[in-house]
Amino acid sequence: KGIVKCVHGSYRNYKSCDAGHYLPSTKLFTCFNPLNVWPQEKFKNMDMMNPVTVMEYRKFLIDKIGLEQVEWLESVANLSIKYSTFELVQMKREFDKQIAEIKKLKNI
């Protein structure tokens, strides 16, 4: 129960994974975009300054979502955005709803 395939190919319980961002979470425009966040082993997530790790992640994304979507993420990463409290609360509600649906579907 709760096993996910991580970005770099291993299988782990989702509780032992990080929400690994391809583009750093400091880039607010893509921080909450589901295309940018995937299960990642903790040690790989801490290694995102390593160009090899980043290129492995990019290859995973191209295989998963396609080159066009990866290039779109990269092109919008530096756009400026400031979320209001209301927007953040709404995003949290939506993510909580999606998590509950996934857990129910997977019987977790």
Phi, psi and omega in degrees: 000138174075022180272132178235155174269123181279163181312317187266014169102346180279163176248130183218160170291138185301334180289341180259009179254159170263160169275091186281126178265128173295307174265137188308146180293348175289342177273093191299331183296328181251357185305316184259005180284122182302337177291340183263353188234121183220157178300131183219140176300142184303317183292329177287323178297326178283351184255019185286000172275347180278119182303328179294316179298318179296318180293324175297318179297316181299318178297316176304313181297318179299317178295324186277313187241351177097151182299321182300317180291322179296315179296325176297312178304312181297324183285333182260355186304326185264006176293149183268140176207145174230118181276140173279164177301318179302314180298318179295320178296316179297317178298316180299316178300316181294316178295319177299319178297314179297320179297315180299319179295318179295315179299319179295316180298321183266001179058048181259000000 
